[in-house]
Amino acid sequence: MRVDLFDFDLPEASIALRPPQPRDAGRLLVVRPGEALEDRAVRDLADLLRPGDALVFNDTRVIPARLRGIRHRPGSPGLRMEAMLHLREAPECWRAFARPGKRLAVGDRVRFGRDGEGDACTLGLLDATIAEKGAGGEIVLRFELSGPALDEAIALVGELPLPPYIAGKRSTDARDTVDYQTVYAREAGAVAAPTAGLHFTDDLLARIDAAGIARHSVTLHVGAGTFLPVKADDTDDHRMHAEIGLLDQATAEALNAMRAAGGRIVAVGTTALRLLESAADGDGRLRAFAGPTDIFITPGTRIRAVDALMTNFHLPRSTLFMLVSAFSGLETMRAAYAHAVEGGYRFYSYGDSSLLFPAPSK
């Protein structure tokens, strides 16, 4: 499909730079294809679902994945650089997007943290070698630490990676270390938050439990590729970056049983949906899944395992707007987004949310 079909006008004023307070005070646009749009609040979620339904959350935890350092090369002056980690490939290796990528080469040494001086990671410093270089500024960093020791070093020298549409307008601060993490985050490894989940509070979760709605967790470590623009003119020419996910057997069986009994699977966020669809067979039954997925969902993709989707409002021409258009229909979502802009809904990671139901099957 032509990528320009997924374009729309979005005023700068619609971009949220801070989340609602409290978290569940955000607005919620309910979209049922073929029916009138409904303006509700996130705290109404339990009233919009049925006993026997199941919410599926992505329990990934955001790590401080933005690293700043200095490239060292014999015979050349030091070069200040930045690396955004996005996929762990080995205990000592991360794939990353680097700036300035064109001035880096395989074999270059990089020292991250502080001003890039001193001994490796002994005083807030971390050394690595560029092991591979790809297109678009993508590199593979081989660190001198491995496993949990590397995790601790990244936590020490790294910065929280706010999305560029927020970071370009203000600096990251201490509030973000709390705001940009779900209350149920558990499995460290994401470099971007599963943002639909940022709306949940302990009180809202308790109301969901009291309403007889089940809660289950999957893990998809969201990568920085989620922020990359679609540069191709046709969706067939766009390449998704892989992300690592996990759905265990017990959760898959519980969700299959719930759905067989008439309940609905409600994915909290596009990341949860992408993992569930990666784990589903042709009949929509879920199987255990562990490993990378680069699933790309566009109109025409059959959604097999998810019956409703809670998700924030996404960028024009983005893979995520393509996904919601696949779920509820392109014209339905174009109308819903026009309504959201006109009605003052707040967009993107810290913005308001929506509850989407699928377009009728043809």
SULURWO-V597746 format. One record per run of one state. SS is the DSSP state (2 for helix, 1 for strand, 0 for the rest). FROM is the first residue (numbers start at 1). LEN is the number of residues. Records with the same first field share a line. If there is no record, write none. Layout:
BEGIN
SS->FROM-LEN / FROM-LEN
END
This chain:
BEGIN
0->1-1 / 7-5 / 16-7 / 26-1 / 32-6 / 49-5 / 59-1 / 63-3 / 74-2 / 91-2 / 100-1 / 104-5 / 113-13 / 134-1 / 144-3 / 158-1 / 160-4 / 168-6 / 180-7 / 191-4 / 200-2 / 211-3 / 222-2 / 228-6 / 238-5 / 248-1 / 261-4 / 269-1 / 281-5 / 287-2 / 294-14 / 313-6 / 329-1 / 343-4 / 348-5 / 358-5
1->2-1 / 15-1 / 27-5 / 38-4 / 54-5 / 60-3 / 66-8 / 76-15 / 93-7 / 109-4 / 126-8 / 138-6 / 159-1 / 187-4 / 214-8 / 234-1 / 243-5 / 265-4 / 280-1 / 286-1 / 289-5 / 308-5 / 347-1 / 353-5
2->3-4 / 12-3 / 23-3 / 42-7 / 101-3 / 135-3 / 147-11 / 164-4 / 174-6 / 195-5 / 202-9 / 224-4 / 235-3 / 249-12 / 270-10 / 319-10 / 330-13
END
